[in-house]
Amino acid sequence: MKGIILAGGSGSRLWNVTKAVSKQLLPIYNKPMIMYPLSTLMLAGVKDILIITTPEDQPNFKRLLEDGSQYGVTLTYAVQPRPEGLAQAFLIAEECGFLHDGEPCALILGDNIFYSAGLTESLENAAVWASYEPKVNDIPTMATIYGITVKDPERYGIAEVGEDGEVLSIEEKPKHPKSNICVTGLYFYPGDVLEKAKRVKPSARGELEITTLNQLYLEEHRLRLERLARGAVWLDTGTFDSLYEASAFVETIEKRTGTMVCCPEEIAYSKGWISSEKLLFEAKKLEKNEYGQYLRRLHDENFGK
């Protein structure tokens, strides 16, 4: 399975800060925002990842993340000239040669942070549903969206879900919500996603809406929802308040537990994608701060000082 991080957009809700730097490069406590969605895809087992940026911000992303080898993944970069909808990401992925027909693909928004018990298992499960060989044992491939309970469903895209997890309807900012399950910015699609993305027409606001793409799978009864567990945290870090709240949350978790939230090197090491020598090499590059010292402890706990 391949993965896409959509890290374009104007960042207008964070102006003037984003006049000088991409929103997805702003810090969430001790890591740039982009590392959180990157970690989510890695937890799903995705190693081939496309990062879509604005033209002017791409050099900074490349400077930060390089080719991804330090995380045991392969990173490719593409440009979104203008923000024209989330479904546009798949068309860009095809244009740059990253995604081809028949390849399942996950999409995550560059400002979304997920933290939940059992998240890795859930992500891996979604990848499996999207990657079945079509109609093997009469099991169709399924697209998966992620949902979480919110107290103000009128503000979000809301999914109505049946007992078996199949999505019955999706409604954007409904006046009379059929549920309180908000659709988040994380999606897993089967190998026909390109074909469907090409069928999406611009909406009234001129964008290729991800809701329209999801509707195509819904019409075929091939859209399921993974509901984040009770107590799970989903943060859309697109405002000043949410930036602060996300940083405070990550700081609290890390200081109280002694473990890092969304550390790509740790994920890569735990999955066997990088060696202990590589982990130590990365730790030494950052040895003057707590991030590097954390990586060093990971190494030493397994191999001694």
C-alpha positions as CSV (number, residue, x, y, z in Angstrom):
1,M,0.0,0.0,0.0
2,K,1.1,3.5,-0.8
3,G,0.4,6.7,1.3
4,I,-0.1,10.4,0.6
5,I,0.3,13.2,3.1
6,L,-1.5,16.3,1.8
7,A,0.5,19.2,3.2
8,G,-0.4,22.0,0.8
9,G,-3.0,24.8,1.3
10,S,-2.5,28.4,2.2
11,G,-2.7,28.1,6.0
12,S,-5.0,31.2,6.0
13,R,-6.3,30.4,9.5
14,L,-2.8,30.8,10.9
15,W,-1.9,34.0,9.1
16,N,0.6,35.8,9.5
17,V,2.7,32.9,10.9
18,T,2.1,30.9,7.7
19,K,3.2,33.8,5.5
20,A,6.8,32.7,6.2
21,V,6.5,28.9,6.8
22,S,4.1,26.1,5.9
23,K,1.6,25.2,8.6
24,Q,2.8,21.6,8.5
25,L,6.3,22.6,9.5
26,L,5.2,24.5,12.6
27,P,6.1,22.7,15.9
28,I,3.7,20.6,17.8
29,Y,5.7,20.5,21.1
30,N,9.0,18.9,20.1
31,K,8.4,17.8,16.5
32,P,7.3,19.5,13.3
33,M,3.6,18.9,12.6
34,I,4.3,16.8,9.5
35,M,5.9,14.1,11.6
36,Y,2.6,13.2,13.2
37,P,0.8,12.2,10.0
38,L,4.0,10.6,8.8
39,S,4.0,8.4,11.9
40,T,0.4,7.5,11.4
41,L,1.1,6.1,8.0
42,M,4.2,4.3,9.2
43,L,2.1,2.7,12.0
44,A,-0.2,1.3,9.2
45,G,2.8,-0.3,7.6
46,V,3.1,2.2,4.8
47,K,6.7,2.7,3.6
48,D,6.2,4.4,0.2
49,I,4.9,7.9,0.9
50,L,4.2,11.0,-1.3
51,I,4.2,14.4,0.4
52,I,2.3,17.0,-1.5
53,T,3.2,20.6,-0.7
54,T,2.9,24.1,-2.1
55,P,5.6,25.0,-4.7
56,E,7.3,27.5,-2.4
57,D,7.4,25.2,0.7
58,Q,8.7,22.1,-0.9
59,P,12.4,22.8,-0.4
60,N,11.9,23.1,3.4
61,F,10.1,19.8,3.5
62,K,12.9,18.1,1.6
63,R,15.5,19.8,3.9
64,L,13.6,18.4,7.0
65,L,12.7,14.9,5.8
66,E,15.1,14.2,3.0
67,D,14.5,10.9,1.2
68,G,13.0,9.2,4.3
69,S,15.8,6.6,4.7
70,Q,16.4,7.7,8.3
71,Y,12.9,6.4,9.0
72,G,13.2,3.3,6.8
73,V,10.7,4.7,4.3
74,T,10.8,6.2,0.8
75,L,9.6,9.7,0.4
76,T,8.6,11.3,-2.8
77,Y,7.5,14.9,-3.3
78,A,5.0,16.6,-5.5
79,V,3.5,20.1,-5.8
80,Q,-0.1,21.2,-5.4
81,P,-0.1,24.5,-7.4
82,R,-3.5,25.5,-6.0
83,P,-5.7,23.9,-3.3
84,E,-8.5,22.4,-5.3
85,G,-9.9,19.8,-3.0
86,L,-8.6,16.7,-1.1
87,A,-9.5,14.3,-3.9
88,Q,-7.1,16.3,-6.1
89,A,-4.3,14.5,-4.2
90,F,-4.8,11.3,-6.1
91,L,-4.7,13.0,-9.5
92,I,-1.4,14.7,-8.5
93,A,-0.1,11.4,-7.4
94,E,-0.8,9.9,-10.8
95,E,0.6,12.9,-12.7
96,C,4.0,12.6,-10.9
97,G,4.2,8.8,-11.5
98,F,3.7,7.9,-7.8
99,L,0.4,6.1,-8.0
100,H,-1.0,3.8,-10.6
101,D,-4.3,2.0,-11.3
102,G,-4.7,-1.0,-9.1
103,E,-2.6,0.3,-6.2
104,P,-4.4,0.8,-2.9
105,C,-3.5,4.1,-1.2
106,A,-4.0,5.9,2.2
107,L,-4.5,9.6,2.4
108,I,-3.9,11.7,5.5
109,L,-4.1,15.4,6.0
110,G,-0.9,17.0,7.1
111,D,-2.5,18.8,10.1
112,N,-4.2,15.8,11.6
113,I,-2.9,14.1,14.8
114,F,-4.2,10.8,16.0
115,Y,-3.5,9.2,19.4
116,S,-5.4,6.2,20.7
117,A,-5.1,2.8,22.3
118,G,-5.1,0.1,19.6
119,L,-4.4,2.6,16.8
120,T,-1.8,0.5,15.1
121,E,-4.0,-2.6,14.9
122,S,-6.9,-0.5,13.6
123,L,-4.6,1.1,10.9
124,E,-3.3,-2.2,9.8
125,N,-6.8,-3.6,9.6
126,A,-7.9,-0.7,7.3
127,A,-4.9,-1.4,5.1
128,V,-5.9,-5.1,4.8
129,W,-9.5,-4.2,3.8
130,A,-8.2,-2.0,1.0
131,S,-5.6,-4.5,-0.2
132,Y,-7.7,-7.7,-0.8
133,E,-7.5,-9.1,-4.2
134,P,-10.8,-8.1,-5.8
135,K,-13.6,-10.6,-5.1
136,V,-11.4,-13.2,-3.5
137,N,-13.7,-15.4,-1.5
138,D,-16.5,-13.0,-2.5
139,I,-14.9,-10.3,-0.2
140,P,-14.8,-7.0,-2.0
141,T,-12.1,-4.4,-1.3
142,M,-13.4,-1.7,1.0
143,A,-12.5,1.9,1.6
144,T,-12.2,3.0,5.2
145,I,-12.8,6.3,6.8
146,Y,-12.0,7.2,10.4
147,G,-14.6,8.6,12.8
148,I,-14.7,9.9,16.3
149,T,-17.5,11.1,18.5
150,V,-17.9,14.9,18.9
151,K,-20.2,17.0,20.9
152,D,-21.0,19.5,18.2
153,P,-21.7,17.4,15.0
154,E,-23.2,20.4,13.2
155,R,-19.6,21.7,12.6
156,Y,-18.3,18.6,10.8
157,G,-18.8,16.0,8.1
158,I,-21.0,13.4,9.9
159,A,-21.3,9.7,9.1
160,E,-24.3,7.5,9.8
161,V,-23.1,4.0,10.5
162,G,-24.8,0.6,10.6
163,E,-24.2,-2.1,13.2
164,D,-21.7,-3.9,11.0
165,G,-19.6,-0.7,10.5
166,E,-20.8,0.0,7.0
167,V,-21.4,3.6,6.3
168,L,-25.0,4.4,5.5
169,S,-24.7,8.1,4.8
170,I,-22.3,11.1,5.0
171,E,-23.5,14.6,5.4
172,E,-21.4,17.8,5.5
173,K,-22.2,20.1,8.5
174,P,-25.8,18.8,8.8
175,K,-28.5,21.0,10.5
176,H,-30.0,17.8,11.9
177,P,-27.2,15.3,12.3
178,K,-28.1,11.6,12.1
179,S,-25.2,10.8,14.4
180,N,-22.4,12.4,16.3
181,I,-19.6,10.6,14.5
182,C,-17.3,13.0,12.8
183,V,-15.3,12.0,9.7
184,T,-11.6,12.8,10.3
185,G,-8.8,13.4,7.8
186,L,-7.6,9.9,7.4
187,Y,-8.7,7.6,4.5
188,F,-7.8,4.2,3.1
189,Y,-8.8,3.3,-0.5
190,P,-8.6,0.2,-2.7
191,G,-6.8,0.0,-6.0
192,D,-9.7,1.6,-7.9
193,V,-9.3,5.0,-6.2
194,L,-7.7,6.6,-9.2
195,E,-10.6,5.6,-11.5
196,K,-13.0,7.0,-9.0
197,A,-11.1,10.2,-8.3
198,K,-11.2,11.0,-12.0
199,R,-15.0,10.8,-11.8
200,V,-15.2,13.5,-9.1
201,K,-16.5,16.8,-10.5
202,P,-15.8,20.2,-8.9
203,S,-18.3,21.2,-6.3
204,A,-20.1,24.5,-6.0
205,R,-17.0,26.0,-4.4
206,G,-14.8,24.7,-7.3
207,E,-13.1,21.8,-5.4
208,L,-12.8,18.1,-5.8
209,E,-14.4,17.0,-2.6
210,I,-13.3,14.0,-0.7
211,T,-16.9,13.5,0.4
212,T,-17.9,13.0,-3.2
213,L,-15.2,10.3,-3.6
214,N,-16.4,8.6,-0.5
215,Q,-20.0,8.8,-1.8
216,L,-18.9,6.7,-4.9
217,Y,-17.7,3.9,-2.5
218,L,-20.8,4.4,-0.4
219,E,-23.0,3.8,-3.5
220,E,-21.3,0.4,-4.0
221,H,-21.6,-0.6,-0.3
222,R,-17.8,-0.5,-0.1
223,L,-17.3,2.2,2.5
224,R,-16.6,1.2,6.1
225,L,-15.8,3.3,9.2
226,E,-13.2,2.6,11.8
227,R,-14.4,4.3,15.0
228,L,-11.7,5.6,17.2
229,A,-11.9,4.1,20.7
230,R,-13.4,5.9,23.6
231,G,-10.8,8.3,25.0
232,A,-9.0,8.6,21.7
233,V,-7.6,11.9,20.6
234,W,-8.0,13.5,17.2
235,L,-6.6,16.9,16.6
236,D,-7.0,19.1,13.6
237,T,-4.2,21.6,14.2
238,G,-5.4,24.4,11.8
239,T,-6.0,27.2,14.3
240,F,-3.9,29.0,16.9
241,D,-5.9,27.4,19.7
242,S,-5.6,23.9,18.3
243,L,-1.9,24.4,17.9
244,Y,-1.5,25.2,21.5
245,E,-3.9,22.5,22.7
246,A,-2.0,19.9,20.6
247,S,1.4,20.9,22.0
248,A,0.1,20.8,25.5
249,F,-1.4,17.4,25.0
250,V,1.8,15.9,23.6
251,E,3.9,17.5,26.3
252,T,1.6,16.1,29.0
253,I,1.7,12.5,27.6
254,E,5.4,12.5,27.0
255,K,6.4,13.9,30.4
256,R,4.0,11.7,32.3
257,T,4.8,8.4,30.5
258,G,8.4,8.9,29.4
259,T,7.5,7.8,25.9
260,M,7.3,9.9,22.8
261,V,4.2,10.5,20.8
262,C,4.6,9.9,17.0
263,C,8.4,9.4,16.9
264,P,9.2,8.1,13.3
265,E,12.6,6.7,14.3
266,E,11.1,4.7,17.1
267,I,8.4,3.3,14.8
268,A,10.9,2.4,12.2
269,Y,13.1,0.7,14.7
270,S,10.2,-1.3,16.3
271,K,9.1,-2.5,12.8
272,G,12.7,-3.5,11.9
273,W,12.9,-0.9,9.1
274,I,16.1,0.6,10.5
275,S,19.0,-1.1,12.4
276,S,20.2,-0.3,15.9
277,E,23.3,1.2,14.3
278,K,21.0,3.5,12.2
279,L,19.0,4.5,15.3
280,L,22.2,5.3,17.2
281,F,23.5,7.4,14.2
282,E,20.2,9.4,14.2
283,A,20.4,9.8,18.0
284,K,23.9,11.2,17.9
285,K,22.9,13.9,15.3
286,L,20.4,15.2,17.9
287,E,22.3,14.4,21.1
288,K,22.1,18.0,22.4
289,N,18.3,17.9,22.9
290,E,15.7,15.6,24.5
291,Y,14.6,14.1,21.2
292,G,18.1,12.7,20.5
293,Q,18.6,11.6,24.1
294,Y,15.3,9.7,23.8
295,L,16.5,7.9,20.7
296,R,19.8,7.1,22.5
297,R,17.8,5.6,25.4
298,L,15.8,3.4,23.0
299,H,19.1,2.1,21.7
300,D,20.7,1.6,25.0
301,E,17.7,-0.2,26.6
302,N,18.1,-2.9,23.9
303,F,21.8,-3.1,23.4
304,G,23.4,-1.6,26.5
305,K,25.6,1.4,26.8
